[in-house]
């Protein structure tokens, strides 16, 4: 089979590998149908990912069809693949938090991913995607990141919410926050991204300058802030925007230290919440939202291409993402 492999930073190649014929005990073979490209994949290509060894077959936003029937899934069943392979025995796993397993292996990051024809996946990481298309099923994982962050936040009716960073993860977070019936604001330095969020999803409360946000009715700040920027400086700039009694949910991951003024933070009795990956319940919540039309996947889809197209297009996709929400590859 052909695999999409980041050989080293800046080098993406199509390589040949054996087609898996047998899965380990407790695992299932899945033929890949569609793969979503995300910021993680672009960061791997650019050499910016902190947890990766090259070469790596990328791809963790995956839909596929079961090769051989299992007790739970018949052969040919369309599934969403949860790419977070947990150990099942660490303290986090035993407490029902496999998304932050201490020995987690994320497909396409810590081990080879699904930008290929077939992979083996643990039984418990496969979720039947009844009612979804192959492309929709490949969008579930990235949307689950935002759904998980919203579930972690404790949003309540009447809250005023700010999402900083209007990239794919920020858009997904904003969409699931809005489904809670709250007022959602978006903050991004890119006017193009904000306009895209407005045109495609109807967001109206848009801000380009964090220093100018706290004015008029917004002078008291925001009850919940989600950071999806991947920028330590942007995260630090968000602390003054917190209302008293608020929560700051860090969805993006940065390698830098983050500092803030403790007196201001304590005065607000604010909470900092880390949000990592997603749980099965988040995947199910996303699939339900797609099935009911609460999430418009057509608006999310920016490009659909074949694996053969990718070597000549990967660099451009990674460099110019202002107008890109989700590119889907058909391996």
LUMTIPA-698743 format. One line per 4 residues: number of its first residue (from 1); their letters; for each residue y, x, z of N, C-alpha, C. Coordinates in steps of 0.1 Angstrom, whole numbers, m for minus. Example, Ala and Ser with C-alpha at 12.3 -4.5 7.8 and 13.67 -1.06 7.14 Angstrom:
BEGIN
1	as	m57 132 78 m45 123 78 m33 132 78 ~ m22 128 71 m11 137 71 0 129 79;
This chain:
BEGIN
1	xxxx	m12 9 0 0 0 0 12 9 0 ~ 24 3 m4 36 10 m4 44 7 9 ~ 50 17 15 57 16 27 71 20 25 ~ 81 13 32 95 17 32 97 27 44;
5	xxxx	100 39 41 100 50 52 113 57 52 ~ 119 58 64 130 67 66 124 81 69 ~ 125 90 60 119 103 61 127 112 71 ~ 140 111 70 149 118 79 163 111 77;
9	xxxx	172 114 85 185 107 84 191 109 69 ~ 194 98 63 200 98 50 189 97 39 ~ 177 98 42 166 98 32 156 86 34 ~ 156 77 25 147 66 25 138 67 13;
13	xxxx	125 66 15 115 67 4 105 57 4 ~ 99 54 m7 87 46 m8 75 55 m8 ~ 66 53 2 55 62 3 42 54 3 ~ 31 60 0 18 53 m1 11 55 12;
17	xxxx	4 45 17 m4 46 29 m17 37 27 ~ m27 39 34 m39 31 33 m36 16 38 ~ m41 7 31 m40 m7 35 m50 m10 47 ~ m44 m14 58 m53 m16 70 m64 m27 67;
21	xxxx	m76 m24 70 m87 m33 68 m93 m38 81 ~ m91 m31 92 m97 m36 105 m86 m34 116 ~ m84 m45 124 m75 m44 135 m82 m40 148 ~ m74 m33 157 m80 m30 170 m83 m43 178;
25	xxxx	m92 m42 188 m95 m53 196 m83 m59 202 ~ m82 m72 201 m70 m79 206 m58 m80 197 ~ m60 m74 185 m49 m74 175 m54 m81 163 ~ m44 m85 154 m46 m93 142 m40 m87 130;
29	xxxx	m47 m86 119 m40 m82 106 m32 m93 101 ~ m20 m89 96 m10 m98 91 m5 m92 77 ~ m5 m101 67 1 m97 54 16 m101 55 ~ 25 m91 53 39 m93 55 45 m101 43;
33	xxxx	53 m111 46 59 m119 36 74 m115 34 ~ 81 m113 44 95 m110 43 100 m102 55 ~ 110 m93 53 115 m84 63 130 m84 63 ~ 136 m87 74 150 m87 76 155 m73 79;
37	xxxx	166 m68 73 172 m55 76 183 m58 86 ~ 184 m49 96 194 m51 107 201 m38 110 ~ 210 m39 120 218 m27 124 209 m16 128 ~ 198 m19 135 188 m9 139 183 m1 127;
41	xxxx	179 m8 117 174 m1 105 185 8 98 ~ 197 3 98 208 11 92 211 23 101 ~ 211 21 114 213 32 123 202 43 122 ~ 190 39 120 179 48 117 182 56 105;
45	xxxx	186 49 94 189 56 82 201 66 84 ~ 210 63 92 222 71 94 220 81 105 ~ 208 82 111 205 91 122 212 88 135 ~ 215 76 138 223 72 150 214 65 161;
49	xxxx	201 64 158 193 57 168 188 67 179 ~ 189 63 191 186 73 202 171 74 205 ~ 162 65 201 148 64 205 138 67 194 ~ 142 74 184 134 74 172 130 88 168;
53	xxxx	117 89 163 112 102 156 109 99 142 ~ 113 108 133 111 107 119 98 114 115 ~ 92 110 104 95 99 95 90 86 102 ~ 96 75 98 93 62 104 93 51 93;
57	xxxx	82 43 93 82 31 85 90 21 93 ~ 101 16 87 110 7 95 106 m7 93 ~ 113 m16 99 111 m31 97 105 m37 110 ~ 113 m45 116 109 m53 128 112 m67 128;
61	xxxx	120 m72 118 123 m86 116 113 m91 106 ~ 102 m97 110 91 m99 102 85 m113 102 ~ 81 m117 90 73 m129 88 60 m125 80 ~ 49 m132 82 37 m128 75 27 m139 76;
65	xxxx	15 m137 70 4 m146 70 m8 m139 76 ~ m15 m147 85 m27 m141 91 m38 m139 81 ~ m44 m127 82 m54 m123 72 m67 m130 75 ~ m72 m129 88 m85 m136 92 m82 m145 103;
69	xxxx	m89 m156 104 m87 m166 114 m90 m160 128 ~ m82 m165 138 m84 m162 152 m87 m175 159 ~ m89 m174 172 m91 m186 180 m78 m195 179 ~ m66 m189 178 m54 m196 178 m48 m199 164;
73	xxxx	m51 m190 155 m44 m191 142 m54 m190 130 ~ m53 m199 121 m62 m199 109 m57 m189 99 ~ m66 m184 91 m62 m175 80 m52 m182 71 ~ m41 m174 67 m31 m179 59 m19 m186 66;
77	xxxx	m20 m187 79 m9 m193 87 3 m184 87 ~ 14 m190 84 27 m183 84 31 m181 99 ~ 34 m168 102 38 m165 116 51 m157 116 ~ 58 m158 127 68 m149 131 62 m139 140;
81	xxxx	66 m126 137 60 m115 145 70 m111 155 ~ 66 m111 168 74 m105 179 71 m90 179 ~ 82 m82 176 79 m68 174 79 m60 186 ~ 80 m66 198 81 m59 211 67 m58 217;
85	xxxx	60 m47 215 47 m46 220 47 m40 234 ~ 44 m49 244 45 m45 258 31 m41 263 ~ 31 m34 275 19 m29 281 11 m40 288 ~ 18 m49 294 11 m60 301 8 m57 316;
89	xxxx	10 m45 320 6 m41 334 18 m35 342 ~ 29 m32 336 40 m27 344 47 m38 352 ~ 56 m34 361 62 m44 370 70 m55 362 ~ 77 m50 352 84 m60 344 75 m70 337;
93	xxxx	64 m65 331 54 m74 324 48 m84 334 ~ 44 m79 346 38 m87 356 48 m98 361 ~ 61 m95 360 71 m105 364 75 m114 353 ~ 68 m114 342 72 m122 330 83 m117 322;
97	xxxx	86 m104 322 97 m99 315 92 m88 305 ~ 83 m91 296 78 m81 287 88 m75 277 ~ 99 m82 276 110 m77 267 116 m64 272 ~ 115 m62 285 120 m49 291 109 m41 297;
101	xxxx	97 m42 291 85 m34 296 89 m19 297 ~ 84 m13 307 88 1 309 81 10 299 ~ 71 5 292 64 13 282 64 6 268 ~ 75 m1 266 75 m9 254 75 m1 241;
105	xxxx	68 m6 231 68 0 218 73 m10 208 ~ 85 m8 202 91 m17 192 87 m13 178 ~ 80 m22 171 77 m19 157 89 m15 149 ~ 87 m4 141 98 1 133 107 10 140;
109	xxxx	105 12 153 114 21 161 105 31 168 ~ 97 27 178 89 36 186 76 39 178 ~ 72 30 169 60 32 161 63 25 147 ~ 54 27 138 57 23 124 58 8 124;
113	xxxx	67 3 115 70 m11 114 64 m18 102 ~ 70 m29 98 64 m38 89 70 m39 75 ~ 77 m28 71 82 m28 57 71 m22 48 ~ 61 m31 46 49 m27 39 41 m39 37;
117	xxxx	29 m38 31 21 m50 28 14 m56 39 ~ 9 m48 49 1 m53 59 2 m45 72 ~ 2 m51 84 2 m44 96 m7 m51 106 ~ m11 m44 117 m18 m50 128 m9 m53 139;
121	xxxx	m10 m65 145 m1 m69 156 m10 m75 167 ~ m6 m73 180 m13 m80 191 m13 m95 189 ~ m25 m101 192 m26 m116 191 m14 m123 197 ~ m10 m119 209 0 m127 216 14 m125 211;
125	xxxx	16 m116 201 29 m114 195 31 m122 182 ~ 22 m131 179 22 m139 167 25 m153 171 ~ 36 m159 165 40 m173 168 39 m181 155 ~ 32 m192 154 31 m200 142 44 m205 139;
129	xxxx	48 m204 126 61 m208 121 61 m221 112 ~ 54 m231 117 52 m243 110 66 m249 107 ~ 68 m253 95 81 m260 91 92 m250 87 ~ 89 m237 87 99 m227 83 94 m221 70;
133	xxxx	103 m216 62 100 m208 50 97 m194 54 ~ 91 m186 45 89 m172 48 102 m164 51 ~ 112 m167 44 125 m161 46 131 m165 60 ~ 130 m178 63 135 m183 76 128 m176 87;
137	xxxx	115 m175 86 107 m169 97 111 m155 99 ~ 115 m148 89 119 m134 90 133 m133 97 ~ 140 m144 98 153 m144 105 152 m147 120 ~ 141 m151 124 139 m156 138 142 m145 148;
141	xxxx	137 m133 146 138 m122 156 153 m119 159 ~ 161 m117 149 175 m113 152 182 m124 158 ~ 179 m136 155 186 m148 161 181 m149 176 ~ 169 m145 178 163 m146 192 171 m136 202;
145	xxxx	176 m125 196 184 m116 204 196 m124 210 ~ 203 m131 202 215 m139 207 211 m150 216 ~ 200 m157 212 195 m168 220 191 m163 234 ~ 185 m152 235 181 m146 248 194 m143 256;
149	xxxx	204 m137 250 216 m133 257 223 m146 262 ~ 223 m157 254 229 m169 259 221 m175 271 ~ 208 m174 270 199 m179 281 202 m171 294 ~ 204 m158 292 207 m149 304 221 m152 310;
153	xxxx	230 m157 302 244 m158 306 247 m168 317 ~ 239 m179 317 243 m190 327 255 m198 322 ~ 257 m199 310 268 m207 304 267 m221 310 ~ 279 m227 314 280 m240 319 290 m248 311;
157	xxxx	288 m261 311 298 m270 304 312 m267 309 ~ 321 m266 299 335 m264 302 338 m249 301 ~ 328 m240 300 331 m226 300 339 m222 287 ~ 347 m212 288 354 m206 276 346 m193 273;
161	xxxx	342 m191 261 333 m180 258 339 m171 247 ~ 338 m158 249 342 m149 239 330 m140 235 ~ 329 m139 221 319 m129 216 326 m118 209 ~ 325 m106 213 331 m95 207 321 m88 197;
165	xxxx	325 m86 185 317 m81 175 311 m92 166 ~ 316 m94 154 312 m105 146 302 m101 135 ~ 293 m91 138 282 m88 130 271 m98 131 ~ 259 m95 126 248 m104 126 244 m108 141;
169	xxxx	243 m99 150 239 m102 164 250 m110 170 ~ 263 m107 168 274 m114 174 274 m128 168 ~ 272 m130 155 272 m143 149 261 m152 155 ~ 249 m146 156 238 m153 162 240 m157 176;
173	xxxx	246 m148 184 250 m151 198 260 m163 198 ~ 270 m162 190 280 m172 189 275 m186 185 ~ 265 m186 176 259 m199 172 251 m205 183 ~ 244 m197 191 236 m203 202 245 m207 214;
177	xxxx	256 m199 216 265 m203 226 272 m216 222 ~ 275 m218 210 282 m231 205 272 m243 207 ~ 259 m240 205 250 m251 207 249 m256 222 ~ 255 m248 231 256 m252 245 268 m262 247;
181	xxxx	276 m264 237 287 m273 238 300 m267 244 ~ 301 m254 243 313 m247 249 322 m242 238 ~ 334 m239 242 344 m234 233 341 m219 230 ~ 339 m215 218 335 m201 214 346 m194 206;
185	xxxx	350 m183 211 360 m174 204 353 m162 199 ~ 358 m156 188 352 m144 182 363 m134 182 ~ 360 m121 185 369 m110 185 363 m99 177 ~ 370 m94 166 365 m83 158 377 m76 152;
189	xxxx	376 m63 150 387 m56 143 387 m59 128 ~ 376 m64 123 376 m67 108 380 m81 105 ~ 391 m83 98 395 m96 94 385 m102 84 ~ 378 m94 76 368 m98 67 357 m105 74;
193	xxxx	352 m99 84 341 m104 92 345 m117 99 ~ 357 m118 104 361 m130 111 363 m142 100 ~ 368 m138 89 369 m148 78 356 m154 74 ~ 346 m145 73 332 m149 70 326 m158 80;
197	xxxx	329 m155 93 324 m164 103 331 m178 103 ~ 343 m178 99 350 m191 97 345 m198 85 ~ 344 m192 74 341 m198 61 326 m204 62 ~ 317 m196 67 303 m200 67 298 m208 78;
201	xxxx	305 m206 90 300 m213 102 310 m221 109 ~ 322 m222 104 332 m230 110 339 m226 123 ~ 337 m213 127 344 m208 139 359 m208 136 ~ 367 m213 146 381 m214 144 389 m205 153;
205	xxxx	383 m201 164 391 m193 174 388 m179 172 ~ 396 m172 164 394 m159 159 405 m149 163 ~ 401 m137 167 410 m127 173 407 m114 167 ~ 418 m106 164 416 m93 158 420 m82 168;
209	xxxx	428 m86 179 434 m76 188 431 m80 202 ~ 422 m72 209 419 m75 223 431 m75 232 ~ 441 m67 229 453 m66 237 461 m78 237 ~ 460 m86 226 468 m98 224 461 m111 227;
213	xxxx	449 m110 232 441 m122 234 446 m131 245 ~ 449 m124 256 453 m131 268 467 m136 268 ~ 469 m148 261 482 m154 259 480 m169 259 ~ 491 m176 263 490 m190 263 479 m196 271;
217	xxxx	471 m205 265 460 m212 272 449 m202 276 ~ 449 m190 270 438 m180 273 443 m170 283 ~ 454 m172 289 459 m162 299 450 m159 310 ~ 442 m169 314 433 m167 326 420 m160 322;
221	xxxx	418 m158 309 406 m150 305 394 m159 301 ~ 382 m153 300 370 m160 295 360 m160 306 ~ 353 m172 307 342 m174 317 330 m166 314 ~ 327 m164 301 315 m156 297 320 m148 285;
225	xxxx	317 m135 285 320 m126 274 307 m120 270 ~ 304 m120 257 292 m113 251 297 m101 243 ~ 292 m89 246 296 m78 237 285 m75 227 ~ 288 m75 214 278 m72 204 284 m62 194;
229	xxxx	292 m53 200 300 m43 192 292 m30 190 ~ 284 m26 200 278 m12 199 288 m1 202 ~ 300 m5 208 310 5 210 314 5 225 ~ 313 17 231 316 18 245 331 15 247;
233	xxxx	340 19 238 354 16 240 357 1 239 ~ 349 m6 230 351 m20 229 346 m27 242 ~ 335 m22 247 330 m28 260 340 m26 271 ~ 346 m14 272 356 m12 283 368 m21 281;
237	xxxx	372 m23 268 383 m32 266 381 m46 269 ~ 368 m50 271 365 m64 274 367 m67 289 ~ 366 m57 298 367 m60 312 380 m68 316 ~ 392 m64 311 404 m71 314 404 m86 309;
241	xxxx	395 m89 300 395 m102 294 387 m112 302 ~ 380 m107 313 371 m115 321 380 m124 330 ~ 376 m137 331 383 m146 340 377 m144 354 ~ 383 m149 364 378 m148 378 365 m157 378;
245	xxxx	354 m151 385 342 m158 385 334 m158 373 ~ 336 m148 365 330 m147 351 318 m138 350 ~ 312 m138 338 300 m130 335 303 m122 322 ~ 298 m109 322 299 m101 311 285 m97 306;
249	xxxx	281 m102 295 268 m100 290 268 m89 279 ~ 261 m78 282 261 m66 272 248 m68 264 ~ 251 m72 251 240 m74 242 237 m61 234 ~ 248 m55 230 246 m42 223 243 m31 232;
253	xxxx	237 m20 227 233 m8 234 242 4 229 ~ 247 11 239 255 23 235 249 35 243 ~ 251 47 237 245 59 244 255 65 254 ~ 268 60 254 279 65 262 279 59 276;
257	xxxx	286 66 285 289 60 298 300 49 296 ~ 300 39 305 310 28 305 317 29 318 ~ 330 28 318 337 28 331 347 17 331 ~ 350 12 343 360 1 345 366 3 358;
261	xxxx	377 m5 360 385 m4 372 378 m13 383 ~ 373 m7 393 364 m14 403 372 m25 410 ~ 385 m22 414 393 m32 421 395 m45 413 ~ 397 m43 400 399 m55 391 386 m62 389;
265	xxxx	375 m55 388 362 m61 387 358 m69 399 ~ 360 m63 411 357 m70 423 366 m82 426 ~ 379 m81 422 388 m92 424 383 m104 416 ~ 377 m102 405 372 m113 397 358 m118 401;
269	xxxx	351 m111 410 338 m114 414 329 m116 401 ~ 331 m107 392 324 m108 379 310 m103 380 ~ 302 m107 370 288 m102 369 286 m94 356 ~ 279 m83 356 275 m76 344 260 m79 342;
273	xxxx	257 m84 330 243 m87 327 239 m79 315 ~ 228 m72 316 222 m66 305 212 m75 298 ~ 212 m75 284 203 m84 277 196 m76 267 ~ 183 m75 268 175 m67 259 164 m75 252;
277	xxxx	163 m74 239 152 m80 231 152 m95 233 ~ 140 m101 234 139 m115 236 125 m119 241 ~ 123 m131 246 111 m136 251 105 m146 241 ~ 92 m150 243 86 m160 235 94 m173 235;
281	xxxx	99 m176 246 107 m189 247 120 m188 239 ~ 125 m176 237 137 m175 228 133 m176 214 ~ 122 m170 210 117 m172 196 115 m187 193 ~ 109 m194 203 106 m208 201 119 m216 200;
285	xxxx	129 m213 208 142 m220 207 148 m218 194 ~ 147 m206 188 153 m203 175 146 m211 164 ~ 132 m211 165 125 m219 155 128 m234 155 ~ 129 m239 167 133 m253 168 147 m256 162;
289	xxxx	156 m247 165 170 m248 160 170 m248 144 ~ 162 m239 139 161 m239 124 155 m251 118 ~ 144 m256 125 137 m268 120 147 m280 120 ~ 155 m281 130 164 m293 131 176 m292 123;
293	xxxx	179 m280 117 191 m278 110 203 m274 118 ~ 201 m271 131 212 m267 140 217 m253 136 ~ 208 m245 130 211 m232 125 209 m232 110 ~ 220 m229 103 220 m229 88 216 m215 83;
297	xxxx	203 m214 80 198 m201 75 203 m197 61 ~ 206 m207 53 212 m204 40 225 m196 41 ~ 233 m200 51 246 m193 54 244 m179 59 ~ 233 m177 65 230 m163 71 225 m154 60;
301	xxxx	219 m159 50 213 m150 39 223 m145 30 ~ 225 m131 30 234 m125 22 228 m119 9 ~ 216 m114 10 209 m108 m2 194 m108 0 ~ 187 m110 m11 173 m110 m11 168 m100 m22;
305	xxxx	160 m90 m18 157 m80 m28 142 m75 m25 ~ 137 m68 m35 123 m63 m34 123 m50 m28 ~ 111 m46 m23 110 m33 m17 113 m22 m28 ~ 110 m24 m40 112 m14 m51 127 m12 m53;
309	xxxx	136 m22 m49 150 m21 m51 156 m12 m40 ~ 149 m11 m29 156 m6 m17 160 9 m17 ~ 152 18 m23 157 32 m23 171 34 m29 ~ 174 26 m40 187 28 m46 198 20 m40;
313	xxxx	194 10 m31 204 2 m25 206 4 m10 ~ 197 11 m3 198 12 11 211 18 16 ~ 215 29 10 227 36 14 239 27 13 ~ 241 19 2 252 10 1 252 m1 11;
317	xxxx	240 m6 14 239 m17 24 243 m11 38 ~ 239 1 41 242 7 54 257 10 55 ~ 263 13 45 277 18 45 287 6 45 ~ 284 m5 38 294 m16 36 288 m29 42;
321	xxxx	289 m31 55 283 m43 61 293 m54 65 ~ 305 m52 61 315 m62 65 312 m76 60 ~ 307 m77 48 304 m90 42 289 m93 42 ~ 282 m85 49 267 m86 50 263 m92 63;
325	xxxx	256 m103 63 250 m108 75 235 m105 75 ~ 227 m110 66 213 m107 66 208 m104 52 ~ 202 m92 50 195 m89 38 180 m90 41 ~ 173 m97 31 159 m99 33 151 m91 22;
329	xxx	141 m84 26 133 m76 16 119 m83 15 ~ 114 m84 3 101 m89 0 92 m77 m4 ~ 83 m73 6 75 m61 3 63 m64 m6;
